């Protein structure tokens, strides 16, 4: 007799992992791959972060920390909010987590009951939707598009019925769009008035082009802010994030963390202190992203891909490709097999309309981005000729 498997596992896979697997297989076979599928920096952790980690390995016990994290790191993050946003956040409201994934897992568990209705914009990061469903929460998909710059608005939320919470991301994965300060203020006010829990994913803060991203922590002390050392600080594999919490959620999150994780890795916490000493190195990464972004924004239309979401921040371009294919998964497979270009089909981010879109990541080298544009431009000429036959 087969033993049962929990129904919580009946959630969608993360399809980008399948793309990464296929790309790795191609490379193993000796063929080149241009990596525009991976949503992570192509640079290592900053030098000062690595130095701190080495020093900690050599000189510290590196045992468990408090479930909420090292006091020194929580204090440094408090200073970070003052430096970046001019906002006073008590270190006591900051919880260090095992990446942003650990952060939103703790936030969802602390904020929502099974059966609650939580709004999630679509397109949006799929792991919000999948994790909420695994916890028995009813996910209310909120379709967003060009008319709202792929961000939710109070006007849209008024049409979906009562909700207990909303998850927003600004800048967004996959679209790169941001809530402008006035839009965030309006959305926050609506959540206050309606008694709706606002969870604001801000892991791409620092990676913006022209306008800095505002934090929900400046608008409402009842907002829950998710952030991470993965993106701006280029420390994905170190699995370190944080939460800014309302005061009354600190103890619940601490208890959940004690039982689920004990604590984030202490060596990563030591390294993170060094990341704050690496401003010039981190800004050099942003300069490269800026160049790469410009190359794609100019080059994709030359390849016949001109319907693009406003790429305000992060390192993504969300491109509409339904004039080129019926299903972007097929197109992504063709590009990988024929051109050696790895991209992410939109189905991960939007179960309903994602087949019409592809996400390009420009976090890699400038050479990769230039070569991608060159290959796609040539492919577009041949594709157009085939369609005319």
N, C-alpha and C positions, 0 to 999 in steps of 0.2 A: 504494500500500500504506500502510495506516494504521500509524503508529508506536505502539509499545506505551505503555501507562500503568502505572505501578507499582501493584502490588496493595496497597501501603500506603495508597493513596487510597480503598480500598473500606471506608471507615468511615462511621458514621452522621453525618448533618449535625447541627448545633446548631440545633434547631427554634425556639428562642426568637428567633433571628435572622430567621426567617420571620415571626414575630409582629411583630417590630419593623419589618420592611419593610411589612407590611400596615398597621400603625398609622401609619407615616410617609406612606403613600399616602393614607390617610383624611385626615390633616392637610393634605396638599398640596391635596386636593380642597376644603378649607375647613371640614371637620367637626372637632369637638372630640374629643380622645382623653384619657382618664384613664389615665396610665401606671403600671400595677402589674405590668408585665412585666419591667422592666429591673432587673437586679441590680447597680445602682450608685447611689451617693449622687447626689442632685439638686443638691448644692452644689458650688461650685468648690473648687480647692485652697485651703488656708488662706492668709490674707493674707501671713503671714510667709514662707510657702513661695514665693509669687509674687514677693515682694520680693527674696528670695534669688536667684531665677531671673533677674530683671531685672538685678540687680547682677552676676551671673555673665556674662550676655550682654554687658554693658557693659565689664566689666573683665577677664574671663578669656579665654584662648585657646579653651577648651572642646574640647580634643582628646581622644584616647583616654585613659581611665584604665587602671589595672591591670585585668586580667580579673576580679579578685575585688572590685573597687570601690575607691573613695577611702578611704584610711586613716581620714580624719576621720569619715566616715559609719559605717564599721565600728566605730570606737571609740564613736561615739554610740549605736549599736545595742547594744553591749556594756553601756553604762550603762543603756539602756532595760530590759534584762533584770534588772539589779539593782534598778532603781526599781519595776518592775511585779511581778516575781516573786520578788525576793530571791535570784536565781540568778547565780552568777559564770560568765559565758561569755566566753572569751578572744576578742578581736577577730579573732585569726587563724583562728578556726573559723567566721567569718561570711563568706559570699559574697554580694555584691550582684548581682542578676539583672535581666533584662528582664521584670519583672512576676512574679507567682506562676506564670504559665504557663511562663515561661522557667525558673523555679526547679524546678518538678516535672519538666520535660523533662530538665534536667541531672541531677536526682536519679534519675529512672528509668534514664537511660543509664548513670549511674555505679554503680547498685546491682543491676541485673538483666540477665541474659543472655536472648537469644531462647530461648523454650521454658520459661522459669521460670514458676511459677504464683504469681500475685499476687491476693490477695483485695481486692475493692472492694465496700463496702456498697451495697445497692440498696433505696431510692432514694439516689442520690449524684450528685455533679458529673460530668456525662457525659464531660468532656474527660480525666479520668483513664483511664476505660475505653478511650476511642477512641485516646488517645496510646499507651497500653501495647500495644494491639493493633497499631498501626502499627509498633511496635518488635519485633513478633514474640513478645510476652509473652502467655501464656495468662491471660486474665482470669477469675477465679473470682468470679462474682456471689454476694454474701452477702445474701439477703433479710432485711431487718430491719423491724420494725413496732412497733405500739403497746406490745407486751409488753416490749420492750427500749428503749422511747423512741427508736426508730429509730436505735439505735447498736449496733455489734457488741459481742459479749462473748466471752470465752474459751470459754464453753459452746457457743456457736454455731460458733466456729472449729474446735472439736474434731470437728465433724460433716462437714467439707468435705474431709478428706484433707490430705496434706502440702502446705504452701505455703512459698514463699520470701520472701514479703513481704505486707504489708497496708498499705493507704492508709486513714487515718481523717481525718475533718474534724470539728472541734468548736470552735465551733458549726458546724453542718452547713448546706450548701446542697444541697437545698432545704428541709429540715425545720426548721432553726433549733434543733434539739436539741443538747445538750452532753453530753459525758462528764463526770460528776462526778469530783472528785478521787480518790475511792476506786475508781471504775470505771476511770479512766485508769491508776491504780497497778496494779490487777489485770491489765489488758490488757498493760501494759508488762512486768510480771513474766512473764506467759505468753510473750510474744515473746522475752524473755531465755532462758527455759528451753527453748523450742523452736528457738532459733536463727533466728528470723523477723525480717526487716528491717521496722522500723516507720517509716512515713513519716506524719508528723502535719501536716495542713494546718490552720494556725491563722490564716488571713487575716481572720477575723471577730473575733479577740480585741480587746477594748475595746468591742465592741458586745454587751453582755449586760444582763440585766434581773434584778437581785437578787443573782446569784452570779457572781463573776469566773471566767473560764475558766482552768484550769490548763494549764501548758505541759509537753509531753513532755520538753523539755530539762531539766526539774527532776528527772525520774524516771530518765533513762538517757542517758548521754553517747554511746551508739551509735544513739540515735534521730535521724532526719533531720527537721528542722522546716522547713516552708515557710511564709513569711509575705509580706506585701505592704503597700505604702503605698496601695493602691487603696481599701480599704473604710473603716476607722476614720479614716485620714488624708485621705480624700476626694480621691484623686489617681489615678483610674482611667486617664485618658488619658496620664499621664506614664510609664506602663509601667515601674514600678520595684518590685522585690520583693527578698527575701533568703532565704538558706538558713542554718540553723545545722547544722553538719556534724560528724560524728565526725572526729577529727584525721586518721585515715588516708584520708578521702575528700576532704580539702581539695585536695590536689595533683591527683587525678583530675578533680575538678570544674573546677579551674582550667584544665587542659589542654583539656577539652571546651569550656569557655566561650571560650577563646582561639580555637579552631578554628570554633566555631559562631556566636559572637556578637561576638567581640573584647572588648566591654565594654558595660555598660548606658550609656544616654545620660548624658553628664557634666552637662548642664544639669539633668536630673531629680535627679541625686545632690546637686547644690548646693541645689536646692529642698527636698529631703527634710530637710536640716539645719534649715531654717526651720520645717518641720512640727512639729518637737519643741518649738518655741517658741510653739505655738498651742493650748495646752491648753484655754483657756476657749472658744475658737471650736469646737473639736472636741467638747467636752462639750455645747455647745448643740445640735449635731447629734444627739447621743444623746438629749437631752431631747425633741427633736421625734420621733425614732423611738419613744420610749417612749409618747408621746401617741398616735401613729398606731397603734401596736401595740394599745393599749387600745381604741381605737375599733373596730378590726377584730375583736378577740376578743369584744367585746360585740355588735357589729353583725352579723357573719356568721351567728351562730345565729338572729338575728331574720329573716334571709333564708333560713332553712332549711338552713344549712350549719354543722353543729354538731360534726362529727367532725374535730377539728383536732389536729395534732401539737403537743406542748408547745413553745412558741416561747421557748426559753431565751435565745437570742441571735441574731445576724445581724439581717436585716430582712426575714424571710420568714415566711409562714404556709402550711403544707402542709395542704390541705383535701381531704377525701374528698367526691367529688361524684357517685359512681356511682348514687345514688338520683335524680339529676336528669337523667342522660344515660347512653348506652351508651359514649360515647367523649368524653373531655374536650377533644380537639381540636375536635370539632364544637361543644361548649359554648363554648369560647373564641372560636371564629369567630362564633357567634351573639351573644355579649356584645359583641364588637367592632363587628359590623355594626349591631346593634339599639340598643345602649346606649352605644357609644363607650368601652367599658372594655377595656383590653388587659391580659391575664393570660397566664401561661405554662402550657400543658398539660403534664401530668406525664410524657409519653412521653420527654422529654429525659432525665429523671433515673432512670427505671425502665422498661426496655424491656418488662418482663413485666406489671407492675401499674400502670404510669403512666397508662393510659387511665382509671383510676378517680379520679385526683387532679388538682388544679390548685394551682399555686404563686402566691400573692399576694406581691408586693414592696411593703413600706410605706416605702420610702426616699424617696418623693416628698413633696409638700407635704401639710399637714394638710387643706387644702381638697379636694385630690384624694381623700383617703381618706374624708372625710365624704360627698362626693358619690357615691363608689362605693357606700358602704353605703346611701345613700338610693335610688339607682337599682336596686341588687340587691334591696332589700326590696320595692320596687314590682314588679320583675320576678317575684319569687317568688310574689306574690299572683296575678298573671296566669298564671304557669306552673302553679300549683296548680289554678286554675280550668279551664285547658285540659285538664289530665290527668283531671279529674273528668267531663268531657263524654263 
